[in-house]
Amino acid sequence: MPPAASLGMSPFALPPGLYGIVEPTLGDPLEQARMLCDEGAAVVQLRCKGWPAARLLALAEACRALPIVVIVNDNASVAAAVGLPVHLGQDDGADPRSPASQAAGGIPFGRSTHTLEQAATPGGAAYIGFGPVFGTDSKATPWSARGVELLARAVCVSPVPVVAIGGITVETLPDVRAAGAHGWAVIGAIWRAPDPRAAIRALSS
């Protein structure tokens, strides 16, 4: 797989598999990104809530040479500056298709969704995240667990690949995959595990 930087502004296809999310409160994010890359994850998202743009930019620049797809969370300006895709929540930041973003060349983006209506209308996103599938304490959310049945319906209505997120573990992964998820985003089951490397391998297999 080419370095994430080579994706630049080219057409973007999200690879299937483990979508690992770095969590700075549980370790060094650059080391986490390297570990995800080393142990078989398909994607790494740089989710560094509250970080100033300059610090996030430095991390993104350090990660973009890794032989794994790297996605910046929330900050379209930082993502555009280093030629990486961005992931946005329903209310996060400016839309990458806005005039300002298009002036910078435009960037591929993913979008968080929580309902079937949102899943069916991704608004130009290259992929969607859908959840929380199960209960989770890794991210504050007003949404109750969506469940694997609703995940399967989201997969059916979405015109783009669906990444399941929220409370996914090695034990629940078979159900997530059976629902048709293209990928599965994981935080807690990796970084709170006794052996994060083993957890990444198990979730990547």
Secondary structure per residue as TSV (DSSP state, phi and psi in degrees):
chain	resnum	aa	ss	phi	psi
A	1	M	-	360.0	136.7
A	2	P	-	-71.8	157.1
A	3	P	-	-55.0	150.7
A	4	A	G	-58.8	-33.0
A	5	A	G	-60.6	-30.0
A	6	S	G	-72.3	-14.4
A	7	L	G	-68.8	-35.4
A	8	G	T	38.3	-125.8
A	9	M	T	-101.8	16.6
A	10	S	S	-74.7	164.4
A	11	P	-	-54.0	137.2
A	12	F	-	-114.0	128.6
A	13	A	-	-123.0	117.7
A	14	L	-	-71.4	126.2
A	15	P	-	-72.5	149.6
A	16	P	S	-76.4	155.9
A	17	G	E	120.4	-156.9
A	18	L	E	-69.5	127.2
A	19	Y	E	-109.8	90.8
A	20	G	E	-81.3	139.8
A	21	I	E	-116.3	125.4
A	22	V	E	-75.6	145.1
A	23	E	-	-131.1	99.4
A	24	P	G	-58.7	-25.3
A	25	T	G	-73.0	-11.8
A	26	L	G	-116.1	11.6
A	27	G	S	155.4	176.6
A	28	D	-	-72.6	122.3
A	29	P	H	-65.3	-32.8
A	30	L	H	-68.8	-41.3
A	31	E	H	-66.1	-37.4
A	32	Q	H	-62.5	-43.9
A	33	A	H	-61.9	-42.8
A	34	R	H	-64.2	-39.3
A	35	M	H	-65.3	-43.6
A	36	L	H	-59.4	-42.6
A	37	C	H	-63.3	-46.7
A	38	D	H	-64.6	-34.8
A	39	E	T	-100.1	8.2
A	40	G	T	107.9	7.3
A	41	A	-	-65.9	153.3
A	42	A	S	-88.7	-31.4
A	43	V	E	-142.6	147.8
A	44	V	E	-127.9	130.4
A	45	Q	E	-106.4	132.4
A	46	L	E	-90.3	94.6
A	47	R	-	-107.2	91.3
A	48	C	-	-120.2	74.8
A	49	K	T	-59.6	132.9
A	50	G	T	83.6	-3.3
A	51	W	-	-73.3	141.6
A	52	P	-	-66.3	154.8
A	53	A	H	-57.7	-39.2
A	54	A	H	-64.3	-38.5
A	55	R	H	-70.3	-41.6
A	56	L	H	-64.9	-38.5
A	57	L	H	-61.1	-43.5
A	58	A	H	-62.8	-40.6
A	59	L	H	-65.3	-44.9
A	60	A	H	-61.6	-40.3
A	61	E	H	-65.0	-37.5
A	62	A	H	-70.3	-31.1
A	63	C	H	-86.8	-22.5
A	64	R	T	-67.9	-18.5
A	65	A	T	-84.5	-7.3
A	66	L	S	-66.4	143.2
A	67	P	S	-78.8	59.9
A	68	I	S	-154.7	151.8
A	69	V	E	-70.6	125.6
A	70	V	E	-113.5	131.5
A	71	I	E	-126.2	134.6
A	72	V	E	-90.2	134.1
A	73	N	E	-86.9	132.9
A	74	D	S	74.4	-43.9
A	75	N	-	-96.7	95.6
A	76	A	H	-66.7	-32.3
A	77	S	H	-66.0	-44.4
A	78	V	H	-65.6	-43.7
A	79	A	H	-59.1	-45.5
A	80	A	H	-64.6	-35.6
A	81	A	H	-64.7	-30.2
A	82	V	H	-109.8	4.4
A	83	G	T	72.4	38.0
A	84	L	-	-117.1	156.2
A	85	P	-	-67.4	165.3
A	86	V	E	-129.3	148.3
A	87	H	E	-113.2	131.2
A	88	L	E	-122.9	142.2
A	89	G	-	-78.8	177.6
A	90	Q	T	-60.2	-29.2
A	91	D	T	-120.9	16.0
A	92	D	S	-92.9	120.4
A	93	G	S	60.9	-174.6
A	94	A	-	-80.8	146.8
A	95	D	-	-66.9	130.9
A	96	P	T	-61.9	-13.5
A	97	R	T	-89.6	4.6
A	98	S	S	-67.3	161.7
A	99	P	H	-54.6	-39.2
A	100	A	H	-64.8	-42.7
A	101	S	H	-69.0	-39.9
A	102	Q	H	-65.0	-33.0
A	103	A	H	-63.9	-28.5
A	104	A	T	-86.6	0.7
A	105	G	T	111.7	-12.4
A	106	G	-	75.7	147.2
A	107	I	-	-136.9	148.3
A	108	P	-	-64.2	147.4
A	109	F	E	-145.5	154.1
A	110	G	E	-110.8	161.6
A	111	R	E	-136.8	133.9
A	112	S	E	-73.5	138.2
A	113	T	E	-135.2	155.3
A	114	H	-	-134.6	-10.5
A	115	T	S	-130.2	163.3
A	116	L	H	-65.2	-35.2
A	117	E	H	-62.5	-45.1
A	118	Q	H	-64.2	-40.6
A	119	A	H	-63.8	-35.4
A	120	A	H	-77.8	-16.2
A	121	T	-	-130.2	71.8
A	122	P	-	-73.8	-7.5
A	123	G	T	63.2	41.2
A	124	G	T	92.6	-0.5
A	125	A	-	-66.8	147.8
A	126	A	S	-78.7	-22.7
A	127	Y	E	-159.4	166.0
A	128	I	E	-125.3	150.4
A	129	G	E	-97.3	139.5
A	130	F	E	-128.9	129.4
A	131	G	-	166.2	-167.7
A	132	P	-	-73.6	133.6
A	133	V	S	-69.8	-44.7
A	134	F	S	-121.8	171.6
A	135	G	-	-63.4	142.3
A	136	T	-	-146.8	147.6
A	137	D	S	-117.0	12.0
A	138	S	S	-80.3	-18.1
A	139	K	S	-149.0	130.3
A	140	A	-	-68.1	130.3
A	141	T	-	-150.2	140.9
A	142	P	S	-82.2	-3.7
A	143	W	-	-90.0	137.3
A	144	S	-	-75.8	167.1
A	145	A	-	-57.8	131.2
A	146	R	-	-81.2	-32.9
A	147	G	H	85.2	159.7
A	148	V	H	-73.5	-26.7
A	149	E	H	-66.9	-43.2
A	150	L	H	-69.4	-34.1
A	151	L	H	-58.6	-45.6
A	152	A	H	-61.4	-37.6
A	153	R	H	-69.6	-36.9
A	154	A	H	-63.3	-39.9
A	155	V	H	-60.2	-38.9
A	156	C	H	-69.9	-36.4
A	157	V	H	-91.0	-19.7
A	158	S	-	-76.0	134.5
A	159	P	S	-82.9	-2.7
A	160	V	S	-129.8	165.1
A	161	P	-	-57.2	147.2
A	162	V	E	-113.8	127.7
A	163	V	E	-105.2	119.3
A	164	A	E	-77.6	142.6
A	165	I	E	-145.4	148.5
A	166	G	S	111.5	98.9
A	167	G	S	72.4	18.0
A	168	I	-	-77.7	133.6
A	169	T	-	-130.8	174.5
A	170	V	T	-58.0	-36.8
A	171	E	T	-70.6	-35.8
A	172	T	T	-91.7	-10.7
A	173	L	H	-57.4	-41.6
A	174	P	H	-56.1	-38.0
A	175	D	H	-68.3	-37.4
A	176	V	H	-64.6	-43.5
A	177	R	H	-68.4	-37.7
A	178	A	H	-64.6	-26.8
A	179	A	T	-75.2	-9.0
A	180	G	T	98.2	11.3
A	181	A	-	-61.1	136.2
A	182	H	S	-74.0	-34.9
A	183	G	E	-148.9	172.2
A	184	W	E	-141.7	122.3
A	185	A	E	-91.8	132.2
A	186	V	E	-136.7	138.5
A	187	I	S	-123.5	-72.6
A	188	G	H	-59.5	-42.1
A	189	A	H	-67.1	-13.3
A	190	I	H	-96.8	-60.1
A	191	W	H	-79.8	-13.5
A	192	R	T	-100.4	1.3
A	193	A	S	-75.0	149.7
A	194	P	S	-58.1	-33.8
A	195	D	S	-131.0	89.9
A	196	P	H	-57.6	-35.5
A	197	R	H	-64.6	-42.9
A	198	A	H	-65.1	-37.2
A	199	A	H	-65.0	-41.1
A	200	I	H	-62.7	-44.4
A	201	R	H	-62.0	-42.5
A	202	A	H	-65.9	-38.1
A	203	L	H	-79.9	-14.6
A	204	S	H	-91.1	-18.5
A	205	S	-	-76.1	360.0
